[in-house]
């Protein structure tokens, strides 16, 4: 038995998994959780943990540890050439290769986590992409961040989840890779294909 630190419960390790791999996964999730919580003032961390436990999503301020780029679902699904949640998630994990949150409500929106200063450095590009529904979000913005273990779409819950999970604390989307992704999506939307 291995204690799953994320859910507070006890789970059995699968027969095929090495116990050290299960512990390493729990330790990684805990490290990522602590890194995300560090974006909050000390008094807000307990509130965020409660929100994760009760609502699956905690409000985290952007602009200190990380910022986010909001991508409309039609742009992401167009590039993935699929509307199936799992297929789009697999596409993002490979093509963007960084942490992306999916909010499946209202047609689906995706939030790629990026370095905190990106809203300042991408100001001109952000203006060009805005008419496609892409928005660069920074300080003075709160983002609904799902609990670290929420890594797949659940039709019954419709809560945000990690379409592409954060692999390690502080691992963010690489700006140039994301810019190319957005440019390709914008071109696709411009040509209506």
C-alpha positions in Angstrom: 0.0 0.0 0.0 1.1 3.5 -0.8 -0.4 6.6 0.6 -1.6 8.9 -2.1 -0.7 12.4 -0.8 -2.9 14.1 -3.3 -6.2 12.6 -2.3 -5.4 11.8 1.3 -6.5 8.2 0.8 -4.7 4.9 0.7 -4.4 3.2 -2.7 -2.9 -0.1 -3.7 0.0 -0.1 -6.2 -0.9 -1.8 -9.4 0.8 -5.2 -9.8 2.7 -4.1 -12.9 4.0 -0.9 -11.3 7.1 -0.7 -9.2 6.3 0.7 -5.8 9.1 3.3 -6.2 7.4 4.5 -9.4 4.1 5.0 -7.5 5.9 6.9 -4.7 7.8 9.0 -7.3 4.5 9.9 -9.0 3.0 11.0 -5.7 6.1 13.0 -4.8 6.1 14.7 -8.2 2.4 15.6 -7.8 3.1 17.0 -4.4 6.0 19.0 -5.6 4.0 20.4 -8.5 1.1 21.3 -6.1 3.5 23.1 -3.8 5.0 25.0 -6.7 1.6 26.1 -7.9 0.6 27.1 -4.4 3.7 29.2 -4.0 2.0 31.7 -6.4 -0.4 32.5 -3.6 0.2 34.4 -0.4 0.7 32.1 2.6 -2.9 32.7 3.9 -4.3 31.7 0.6 -2.7 28.3 0.3 -5.1 26.5 2.7 -8.0 28.1 0.9 -6.7 26.7 -2.4 -6.2 23.3 -1.0 -9.8 23.3 0.2 -11.0 24.5 -3.2 -9.1 21.6 -4.9 -10.6 19.1 -2.4 -14.2 20.4 -2.7 -14.5 22.0 -6.1 -11.5 20.4 -8.0 -10.3 23.9 -9.1 -8.5 26.6 -7.1 -8.2 30.3 -8.2 -4.5 31.1 -8.5 -3.1 34.6 -9.4 -1.1 35.0 -12.6 2.0 37.1 -13.1 4.3 36.0 -10.4 5.3 32.3 -10.9 3.6 32.0 -14.3 1.2 33.5 -16.7 -1.2 31.9 -19.2 -2.2 32.1 -22.8 -5.9 31.4 -23.4 -6.5 29.4 -26.6 -10.0 29.0 -28.0 -11.2 25.4 -28.5 -11.9 25.9 -32.2 -8.2 26.8 -32.8 -6.9 23.8 -30.8 -9.4 21.3 -32.2 -8.7 22.6 -35.7 -5.0 21.9 -35.3 -5.6 18.5 -33.6 -8.1 17.7 -36.4 -10.3 16.2 -33.8 -13.1 17.1 -31.4 -12.6 14.1 -29.1 -11.3 15.3 -25.8 -8.7 12.5 -25.4 -7.4 12.9 -28.9 -7.0 16.7 -28.5 -5.2 16.1 -25.1 -2.8 13.6 -26.7 -2.1 16.1 -29.5 -1.4 18.9 -27.0 0.9 16.7 -24.9 3.0 16.0 -28.0 2.8 19.3 -29.9 2.9 21.9 -27.2 4.8 19.7 -24.7 4.1 21.8 -21.7 1.3 22.3 -19.1 -2.1 23.1 -20.6 -5.3 23.4 -18.7 -8.7 22.7 -20.4 -11.9 24.3 -19.3 -14.5 22.2 -21.2 -17.4 24.6 -20.7 -18.5 27.1 -23.4 -17.0 25.2 -26.3 -13.7 24.5 -24.5 -10.9 26.9 -23.7 -7.3 25.9 -23.2 -4.8 27.7 -21.0 -1.1 27.2 -21.8 1.1 28.0 -18.7 4.0 30.2 -19.7 6.7 32.3 -18.0 5.4 35.2 -15.9 6.9 37.9 -18.1 5.4 36.7 -21.4 2.4 39.1 -21.4 5.0 42.0 -21.5 7.2 40.4 -24.2 4.4 39.2 -26.4 2.3 42.5 -26.4 2.4 43.0 -30.2 1.8 39.4 -31.1 -1.0 39.2 -28.6 -2.8 42.1 -30.3 -2.5 40.3 -33.7 -3.9 37.0 -32.2 -6.7 38.6 -30.2 -9.2 38.5 -33.1 -8.8 34.7 -33.2 -9.8 34.5 -29.5 -6.2 34.1 -28.2 -5.5 36.2 -25.1 -2.3 36.5 -23.1 -3.2 36.7 -19.4 -0.9 38.1 -16.7 -0.9 40.0 -13.4 -4.3 41.1 -12.1 -5.8 37.8 -13.5 -6.9 34.8 -11.5 -6.9 31.4 -13.3 -8.9 28.4 -12.2 -6.2 25.7 -11.8 -7.4 22.1 -11.5 -6.0 19.8 -8.8 -2.8 18.2 -10.0 -4.3 14.7 -10.4 -7.2 15.9 -12.6 -5.7 14.8 -16.0 -8.7 13.7 -18.1 -12.1 15.0 -19.2 -15.0 13.8 -17.2 -18.4 14.4 -18.9 -20.3 14.2 -15.6 -18.2 16.8 -13.8 -17.3 19.3 -16.6 -14.6 20.7 -14.4 -11.3 22.0 -15.7 -8.5 19.4 -16.0 -4.9 19.2 -17.1 -5.1 18.5 -20.8 -1.3 18.3 -20.7 -0.1 17.9 -17.1 2.9 19.8 -15.6 5.7 17.2 -15.6 7.8 18.9 -12.9 7.6 22.0 -10.7 8.2 25.1 -12.7 8.0 23.4 -16.1 6.2 25.7 -18.4 5.4 25.9 -22.1 8.3 27.0 -24.3 7.2 30.4 -25.7 8.6 29.8 -29.2 6.9 26.4 -29.6 3.6 28.0 -28.4 4.0 31.0 -30.7 4.4 28.6 -33.7 1.4 26.6 -32.5 -0.7 29.8 -32.3 0.5 31.0 -35.7 -0.4 27.7 -37.3 -3.9 27.8 -35.7 -4.4 31.4 -36.8 -3.5 30.4 -40.3 -5.9 27.5 -40.2 -8.7 29.7 -39.0 -7.9 32.4 -41.6 -8.2 29.8 -44.4 -11.3 28.3 -42.9 -10.0 24.7 -43.2 
